[in-house]
Amino acid sequence: MTETVETIFDEALERYKEGESPDALIPVFKEICDRSGKTSAAWTCLSWLYLLADKNSLAFTTAQKAVKLNAQDPQARINLVLAMLELNKKGVRTHVEVAQQLTMAIPELREEVEKNIEDGLTRKPGWASMERVKAWLAE
C-alpha cells in the first residue's frame, strides 16, 4: 500500500516538529512537491527548510512557486522575503506589505507567522534577515 501525499506531508511535518534536521527533511518535501506540484503548503515548507539549511537560491525559487500558487499565504511571502534578503535582491517591500495586511486581517495567520518566526530564530540563532522581517511585521 502506498502512502498518500497528505499522509507523507503530515508525517514530515511531525518529524520537523520533533526536531529533525532540515537536511533530512528536504528530500521528503521535494518528493511531496514532485508528486503534488500544486500544493502551495508543500512548496512553502520546502522553501522554509532551504532557508534553514542556507540554500538560499533554492529557497528563493521554491518560495516564488509557493507565492504563485497561493498569493494570500503570508508565510510563503515571508519565506520569499527572507530568501530575497539573503540573496541581496530588491523588491521585498511589496511582499512585506502584503504579509502585514494578511496577518493584521486574520489573527490566526498572525499567530502562525509569529510562531514560525520564533521557531526560525530558535533553529537558526542570530538570523539577521529573520530579525529584520520580525521588526517589519511588528510595525
C-alpha positions in Angstrom: 0.0 0.0 0.0 1.4 3.4 -1.0 1.1 6.3 1.3 -0.9 9.3 0.2 0.8 12.7 -0.3 -1.2 14.0 2.6 0.0 11.3 4.9 3.6 11.8 3.9 3.2 15.6 4.4 1.6 15.2 7.9 4.4 12.7 8.9 7.1 15.0 7.6 5.6 18.0 9.5 5.5 15.9 12.7 9.2 14.9 12.2 10.0 18.6 11.8 8.2 19.5 15.0 10.1 16.7 16.8 13.4 18.5 15.8 14.6 16.5 12.7 17.1 18.5 10.7 16.1 20.4 7.6 18.7 18.5 5.5 17.0 15.2 6.4 13.5 16.5 5.6 14.3 18.4 2.3 14.2 15.2 0.2 10.8 14.3 1.7 9.3 17.7 0.9 10.9 17.6 -2.6 9.1 14.3 -3.2 5.8 15.8 -1.9 6.3 18.7 -4.3 7.1 16.4 -7.2 4.0 14.3 -6.5 1.7 17.1 -5.8 3.1 20.2 -7.6 0.1 22.5 -7.0 0.2 22.2 -3.2 1.4 25.6 -2.0 1.9 24.5 1.6 4.4 21.9 0.5 6.4 24.5 -1.5 6.2 26.9 1.5 7.6 24.2 3.8 10.3 23.2 1.3 11.4 26.9 0.9 11.5 27.2 4.7 13.7 24.1 5.0 16.0 25.5 2.3 16.3 28.8 4.3 17.2 26.9 7.5 19.8 24.9 5.5 21.3 28.1 4.0 20.3 27.0 0.5 19.0 30.5 -0.4 18.8 30.2 -4.2 16.7 27.1 -3.9 14.7 28.8 -1.1 14.0 31.7 -3.5 12.7 29.6 -6.4 10.5 27.4 -4.2 9.1 30.4 -2.3 8.3 32.1 -5.7 6.4 28.9 -6.6 4.6 28.9 -3.3 3.5 32.6 -3.7 2.4 32.0 -7.3 0.2 29.1 -6.1 -1.2 31.0 -3.1 -0.6 34.7 -3.1 -2.7 35.0 0.1 -0.3 32.9 2.2 1.8 35.3 4.4 4.3 32.6 5.3 5.1 32.0 1.6 5.7 35.7 1.2 7.8 35.9 4.3 9.9 33.0 3.0 10.3 34.8 -0.3 11.3 38.0 1.5 13.9 36.1 3.6 15.4 34.5 0.5 15.5 37.8 -1.2 17.3 39.4 1.7 19.8 36.6 1.9 20.5 37.0 -1.8 20.5 40.8 -1.7 17.6 41.0 -4.2 15.5 44.1 -4.4 11.7 44.3 -4.2 11.0 43.0 -0.7 8.7 45.8 0.4 5.7 44.7 -1.6 5.8 41.2 -0.1 6.3 42.5 3.4 3.3 44.8 3.0 1.1 42.0 1.7 2.2 39.8 4.6 1.5 42.6 7.1 -2.0 43.1 5.7 -2.8 39.4 5.8 -1.6 39.0 9.3 -3.4 42.1 10.5 -6.7 41.0 9.0 -6.6 37.3 10.2 -5.4 36.8 13.8 -4.9 33.0 13.2 -2.4 33.8 10.4 -0.6 36.3 12.6 -0.3 33.7 15.4 1.0 31.1 13.0 3.6 33.5 11.5 4.8 34.7 14.9 5.2 31.1 15.9 7.2 30.3 12.8 9.4 33.4 13.3 10.3 32.2 16.8 10.9 28.7 15.5 13.2 30.0 12.8 15.2 32.1 15.4 15.4 29.1 17.7 16.6 26.8 14.9 18.9 29.4 13.4 20.0 31.8 16.2 21.3 35.2 15.1 19.4 35.0 11.8 19.7 38.7 10.8 17.2 38.6 7.9 14.6 37.0 10.2 15.2 39.7 12.8 14.6 42.3 10.1 11.4 40.7 8.9 10.2 40.3 12.5 10.7 44.0 13.1 9.0 45.0 9.9 5.9 42.8 10.7 5.7 44.4 14.1 5.4 47.9 12.6 
